[in-house]
Amino acid sequence: MSVGIKPVDERVLIEPLEEEERKVGGIIIPDTAKERPQIGKVIALGDDVRKKDGGKVLSEILKVGDKVVYAKYGGTELKHGDKEYLVVSRSDILAVINE
C-alpha cells in the first residue's frame, strides 16, 4: 500500500487506529475527552541505518502492516488526502503487537 509519503532515515509512517467508542457507566465519552491513540498500523518505513554498535536495522524489527504501540507524545502529525498519519522516530516505537 503506497500513500505517496516516504519517511527518511529511521522514521516510520503510522496510521493511528481509533479506539472503539467507550462507555463509562452508561455514559458515552465524547470525542473531545478522548486521548490520542497510541496504537497504529505501520504504513511505510524509512531507510535502514546501520548502527555502530551492530544493532538491528529498522527493517529487521518492523514491516509494513505491523500493529505497533508508540509513545504518547512522540512523532509529528500530518494529513495526506483525507487520512491522518503520524511520522515517528524508531525510538518512539515501544512495541509490536502480535495477533
N, C-alpha and C positions, 0 to 999 in steps of 0.2 A: 504494500500500500504506500503510494507516494503522495505526499501532500505538498510538494514543492518547497519544503523547508529542510535544509541540511545543517544540523548543528556542526560546529567546528571544535577542534581539539577533543577533549574528553567530556563533551556535553551530551545530554540526552534530551530528545524531544518527547514529552509525555502528554497524553490526553487524559486530563483528570476524570475520574469516574465519580459520578454523583452518587451520594448515598441515597438510599430509599427514604421516602418521607417517613419521619419519625413521629410517633405519638407518645406523649408522656401523660399518663393518667387520663387518656381520652382527649387530650388537647393536642392539636396539630401544631408543631413548631413551625413558625413562618420562615420563609427563605432568608429574611434579613437577620434572623437569630442563628442560622446555621453556620457552622465553622467551615473554613476552606477544607476541601477534601485532601487527604494525604495518600490516597491510593490512586494509581493511574496505570494506563497501558502505554508501553514503550512504542512510539511511532517511528522514530528514526534515531540512529546512533551517530555520534561524531567519529573522529578519527582515532585509531589506536595509537597511543603514545607510549613507547617502551619506557618502562620505569627503570631508573638507575639501580634500584635495589632488586631488580629482576621480578617484580610483582606481575600479576596477570594484567593483560591489556583489557580494554573495555569489552571487546567482542568475545572474550573468554568468560566474561561474567554475565553479560546481558545479551538478549537478542530481541529483534522486533517482535512485538506481540506479548512479551512478558508483562505480567502484572506486578507492579512494584509499590513499595511504601517509600515515600520521600519525606524529607524534612519539612516541617510545618511552614516555616517562613523562608524556605530556600527557593531559588530559581527566579525566573523572570516570566511574567505572564505576557502572552501575545495572542492576538486574534488574527486568524487567516481564513478568509471566506466567512462562513457562518459558524466556525468552530473556534473554541478557545483551547490554547495549548500552554504548556509550561516548559521552559528550557532550563534544565538543572545541570549542575556540575556532577561529575561522577561521585564526588564525596557527599552529595546530598541524597544519593540513593541509599536507603537504610536497609532494605531487604527485598528479596524476590519472593513472591507468593507462589508456591507450587500447589496447583489444584488438581 
